[in-house]
Amino acid sequence: SPGDLKSERQAQFQTAEGLRHIDALDRYLRDVRDTIGADEVIFWRFNEARQTQRAAAWSTEGASAPRYFEREPWGPLVRWAAESGQVQAVADEGVAYFVVAPVRDGNRVHGALSISSRAGLTHTPDGAKRWAARHAAHAAVLLDLLDLRREASRHLLSTPALVKAAERLQAAKTTDALGIAICQTAIEVTSAQRSALIRWDPEHETGTVMAVSRGHTLAPGLAIGGDSVVAEQCAMRKLLHKEDARVLRGAVIYSGEEGKRELGGLAVVPLARAELGVIGAIVIEADQPDAVTRREVENVNLLGVIAARSLETAWEIEEEWRKARTDPLTGLSNRRHFDEQLQRIVSDSLAHGTPASLVVADVDHFKRVNDTYGHEAGDAVLKAVARVFLDCLRAEDVCARYGGEEIAILLPETSVDRAQEVAERVRRAIAAKPVKHGDRSITVTASFGVAGYPESTALRDALFPAADRALYEAKAGGRDQVKVAAAPVHGRTSQS
């Protein structure tokens, strides 16, 4: 009968949905395993009513059950982590072999995430516990999204774009991709023509446009004005819906820099997390009044609920990543990030047949500055020099503090001649701008060495030594100058 056929189709759909659910979890657990260098990662589903837990998904491919889990000593820890909300670890002599973190979203307990390694994890026990907690937070987001997708499909929601949103957010690997997915979905579930994602700092009450929909007049990176409509709604933690936004004519929506625009409809939907307050907002715009309805704004609000946890976790990890690769004094990249980018840029140069150049610079007589004016003055000099470098470079260039007073620049798709011009421009800018520190004016100069791949050397590992030798020549020749490593002669690199 038609009813039986519908029930059969529903059963088939639910089975397929359940398999997709498990597959998504398995793929995520494998990513965690490979990222943290573990033998196995398991998600344990916790049943609060029955006070039991079971292995719902695991990272080991082709296994019908977890393979690297010692049930007797570790099983109670899994249950304790899920019940208490605390991360647990098994370690010996500073090496963690097993760590388990609760997978929770607020008061809702999904279960626990366990990570095991027979050889020991590379992180310290405390570090392993921190990373386990972060990955467990990710797992909670994924489970929320999967549960939402299943629930939405089960009840045949009238807004299938929200179901797609869960899939998009799950698939997003970067904060940029996540932002674009949110903006795209906000357009799909409303009659709006444009949408923007705002990141909000509740402590300082400042915000930034993080992503926009295609065709938006705003650009990511725009700072939100303190007197803007968006800033006011974020600070008040209050949703704003203006079916006729013409009443806001003359008001600053985002920033005084955005230019004058005529809006028909507007909605500002804050994204809130209980622990942090408002962390951002989704802003939608319509060209015509009354185009965006109350129901559509409710859809965006639901999208915000879906997105807030993902954004919080993604932004937190992005910030940790940035700090790990940034010099805290100058704000430049640190040596770790520079070394990573050096390998990438030279590899790209080799693959595409394009040049790449390296500039190594050293602040002249920096020790004398420290000895004469003190270390605070020395820090001020480094900060000022770093700003000059950044002002003279492109967005795609990589500028790093490589040593104490040594700064290195990677210039992708740049010839040696062009790199020499860049170095000369930076050198002149530094010399022309004495550093103010207190009531003193400190004259600063710098020496530069330039090398190119493959112009100065055909060996990738020889690029930095070539630039470093050119820097030595510049310093030996009287400082405050640029020297270029010439093309190799009989297998050697000389300076010109």
N, C-alpha and C positions, 0 to 999 in steps of 0.2 A: 504494500500500500504506500501512498505518498508519505504518510507519517512515518512508516518504518524506514523508507528510503532516506528521509530527512534525518532520522535518528542515526542511521548507519553512516551517513555522510558526516554528521556531527561527531560520531565516535572516531571515524577515520581522521577528521580534522584535529580532534583533541590528541589522538595518538601521535600524529605528525607534529603537532605543536610541542608535545612533550619531548619527542626526539630532538627537535630543534633546540629546545631548552637545554637538554643535556649536552648536545654538541657545542652550544655556545659556551657553557660552563667548562667543558673539557678543553676547548681551545684557549680559554682564558687561563686555566690552571697550567697548561703547558707553557704559556707565555711567562707566567710567574716563575715556574720551575727553571726555565732557561735564563731568565733575567737574574735570579738570585743564586743560580748555580747549585740547585738542590737535586736530590735523587727523585723525590716525589712530593707533589702538593695535592692535598685532598680537601674537598669541601664536605663538611659533616652537617647534615640536616638535623636540627634539634627539634624534638617534639616536646613542647613545654607541658602539655597535658599528661603525657605518658612518662615524662622525664627520661627520654631515651634519645640516642643519636645514632645515625646510620651514615655510612659513606655514600653520598649521593652522586659524586663525580670525582674523578682523579686524573692526574696528568699522564700516567703510564699508558702509552698507546697499545691497543690490542689486548689489554689485560681485563679479565672479567671481574677482578677485584684488586684492591690496592696490593702492591707487592713489597713495599718498603715501610711497613708500619708494624711496630711492636705493640700489640694490643694490650698486653698485661701492664707494662709500665706507663704507656702513653695514653691508653684509653681513658683513665680517670682524669687526666689533664685536659683532654678534649672536652669532657663534660663540665669540668670545673670552669674552663675558659668561657664556655657558652653560658653557664649559669651566672657566673660572677661578673662577667664583662671584663676580665683581666687577662693580659697576655702572659702566657707561661712558657718557660724554656727549660730544656735539659742541656746542661753544659758541664764540661770537665776541663779544668786547667785553662780557662779562658776561651774554650772552643765550644760553640753551640752545635749540637747534633740534632736537636728537635725543638721546634717552636710552634706554638699554636695561639691564634688570636681570635677573639669573638667577632662574628659577622653580625653586626647590628645596625639598624637604622632607627635612632631614637630609642623608644621603648620596645620596638619590635625586634625579636631575636630570630635571625635566620638560622644560625648555627655557629660553626667555627671553621677556621682555615688552618690546616696543619702543614708544616714544611719540615722535611726530614732530609738528612745527608749523612751517610755512613762515614764519609771522610771528614765531616765537619764543614759548616758554612764558613764562607770567607769573612763574613762580618763578625764583630765581637758579639757576645751574647746580648748586650744592650742594643747594639746596632741591629742585630737580627730581629729583636723584639719590635723595634721601631718600624723596620721595613715590613714585618709581618702585619703590624697594625694598619699600615698604609694599604697594603695589598688587600687586607680584609675589608677596609673601607671601600676600595674599588669593587670588591666582590658584592658588597651590600648594594652598591649602585646598580651593578649588572643584574642582580636578582630582582631589585625593585622594577627595573625596566622590563625584564622578562615576565615578571608577574603581571605588570601593567599590560603588556602586550597580550598575554594569555587571557586576562580578565576582559580586556577590551574586545578581543576576538570572540570570547564566549558570549558577551552580551551584544555583539554586533553594533558597536557604537556608530553613531551617525557621522563621526569625524575620523575616518580611517587614516587621515594624515597624522593623527596623534600616535597611531600604532606604528606608522613609518618612522615617526620621530624617535620612538624607543629604539628602533633598529639602527637609525642613523647615529644616535648618541652612543650606542653600543659599538658601532663600527668606527667611530671617530678615534684616530690615533694621536691627534695633536689638538692643542687648544684652538688653533685656527680652524681646523676642520669641525670641531665641536661648535664653535661660534657660528660658522656658516650654516651648519645643520639646524641650529636653533632659529636663526633668522629666516631661513628658507621655510621651515615649518610654520613659523608665525604668519607668513604670507599665505600659506596653503590653507590654514584653518580660519582665516578671516577674509574680509573684502578689502583689506589694506593693500596699498601699493608698495610701501616701504617698511622695513623693520631694522632695528639696531639693537645690538647687545651691549649693555653698559657694565663695566666692572666698577664696583663701588667699594671704597675703603671707609668703613663706618667709624674707625678711630679718628681719622683726619678729615672725614666728610669731604672727600675728593673722589672724582670718578674719571674714567677714560672710556672712550668708544673702543670696544674690542673687536667688533665685527659688524658688518652691514649687509643687507640684501643687495642683490645685483641691481645696478642702476640708481642706487642711493646717492644723494648729493654730498653726504658726509664721507669722511675717510677714517679708517681705523687709526687710533692714536690721538684723536682730538680730545683735549682736556675738557671736562664738563665744568662750566662756569658755576661759581658758588651761588650766584643769584638766578640760576636757571630753573625752569619748571622741573626738569628731571632731577636736579640736585635737591630741590625742595621735597619732592615725593619720596626720594630715597631716604633723606634725613628724617622725614615724618613716618616712614614705613607705611605709606598709604597709597593705595591704587587710585589712579586718576583716569577717568573716562570722559572725554569731551566728544559727544556725538557731533556737535557743531563747534569745531576748533577756531572758528572765525572770531569767537569772543576773546581769544588769546592773542589777537592781532597786536603786534608791538612787543609782546613778551618774548624773553629769551628762552627758547626751548632747550637747547643743549649748551650753546656757548655764543658769546658775542662775535666769535670768528666765523660762525656758520653762514652768515649772510642772510638776507631777507628772503623768506619763503612763505607762500600762502598755503595754509593747511585747511582741509575740509574737516577731517576727523583726527583725533589723537587719543592714544591710550598709553599710559606709563604703568607697567606692572612690575612692582618690586620683587626681587628674588630674595627670600629670607631663609636663613638657617637659624634654628633655635639657639645654638651656642654662640653664633657670631653676629646675629642681627642681619641687616640687609647687606648682601654681598654683590648685588647688581640689579639690573632691571632689563626687561624687554620693552622696547618702545615701538609702537606701530603707528603709521601715518596713512591717512586716506586723502585722496584729492578732493572728494566731494563730501559735504556734510551728510550725516545720518547713514553713511555707508557701513561703518563698523557698529555692529549691534552689541547689546549687553551680553547675549549668549556667546558671541564671538570673543569678547573680552574674557569670558569665563573659560573658553578654550585656551586662550593664551595664558591665563592664570594656571590652568592645569599643566600646560607645557612648562611653565615656570617651576611647578612642583617637581616635574620629571627632571628638569635640567639643573636645578639648584645644587643637588648633591654632586652630580657629575662635575659641574663647574668648580665647586669648592675644592674637590679632590684634585682636579686637573690643575687648577691655579696653584694649589699648594705644592704639588710636585714640580710644576714649572718653576716656581720660586726657589725651591730647594736645588733644582738643577742649575738655575742661574747663579745662585750663591756659590755653588761648588765650582763654578767656572769663571768667577769674577774676582778680581783683586779688590779687597775691601777698601783700600786707601784711595785708589785712583778711579775705580769704576771700570777700568779696562778689563779685557779678558785676562785670565791668569795663564801660567805656563802650561797647565794641564790642557786647557781648552785650545791653546795655541798649537800644541803638539798634535792634538787630534785633527785640527783644521789643516795643518801643514800636510799631513799625509793625504787628506781628502782632496785638497786643492791640487797638489802635485799629481795625484792619481787621475783627477779629472783632466788636467793638462795633457797628460800622456794619452788618455783615452780619446780625447777630442782634437789633439794636435794643436792646441792653443798654448801661448806662453803663460807663465806665471812668474811673479817676481817677489823678492823678499828684501825688506829694508830693515836693518838693525841699527838702532841709534843708542847713544850713550850721552847722558848729561855731563857736560864738561866740568871738571873740578868739583864734583858733587861733594866729595869728602870735605873740601875746603868750606863749602856752604854750611855743612853740618857743624864743623869745628868753629866757624866764625859766628854764625847766627843761631845755632842750636838746632836740635832735631825737629822741632815744630816748624821752623823755617824750611828745613829740608823737605818735610812733608808738604808744605804749601807749594814749594817749587815743583814737586812731582805732580801734584794735583793740577797746577796751572799748565805744566807741559803736556799732561794728558789731555786737557781740554783743547789745546792747540792742535794736537794730533787728530782728535775726533772731528774738529771743525774743518780740517783739510782733507778728510777722507770720504769715500763713498760708503753707502750702507752695506755693500757686499764685501768691503775690505775688512780684514781681521786685525785689530790692534790690541796688543797684549803687553803687560808689564812682565818681561821675561826674567829679570833679575832685580837687584836693588834699584839701580838707576838706569837699567837697560830696558828699552822699549823696542818691540819688533812689530813689523807690519807685513801682512800677507796681502798681495795684490793679485787676485785671480784675473786671468785674461789680460795681462798687462805686460808689455815689453820692458826690457831693461831701460831703454831710453825714456819711456814714459815714467817708469819708476824713479828714475833719476830726477825728472822734473818734479815729481811729487815730493821727493826727499828735499830738494832745494827749496820748494815752497814752504815746507814745514820748518826747515832750518831758518829761513828768513823770518818767518812769523814768530818763532821762538826768540830770536835775537832782537826783534823789534819791540818786544813787549816785556819789559822788566816786571818781576813779580813783586807785588806789594805785600809786605808782612809787617803788621804793626805800623810803625812810623818809618820803616826802612823800604828801600827800593833795591831789589837784588837783580843785577844783570845776569841773564842766563844764556848760555849757548849750548849747542849739542853737535856731536860728530855723527856721521852717517856712513854705513857701508851698504852697498846695493849689489844684489846678485839676481840672475834670472835663470829660469829653467825653460828650455834647454840651452839658452844662449851662453850662460857662464859655465854651466856644467851639465853634462848629460847624465849624471848620477843623482838620483833623488836625495840620497843621504848626504851628498856633498854640497847641497844648496846652502844650508845654514853655515857650515864651515867657510864657504866661499864668501858669504856676506860678512861673517865675523872677521875674516882676514882683511877684507876691504875696510871695515871699521877700524881695525888696528892701524892700517895705513893712514887713515884720516886723522887719528889721534896722534900718531907719530909725526905726521906732517904739519902739526900746529893746531889741530882741533878746529872746531867751527867750520867744517867743510864736508863735502860728500865725495866719497871714492866709490868707484864701480869695479866690480870684479870682471875682468875681461874674459873673452872666450878661452877655453882650455887650449894650451899649446903642448903637444906631445904628452897628453894625458894629465897635464897640470893646469891649475887655475892661477892666473896672474892678475895683478891689479893695474888699473890705469888711472 
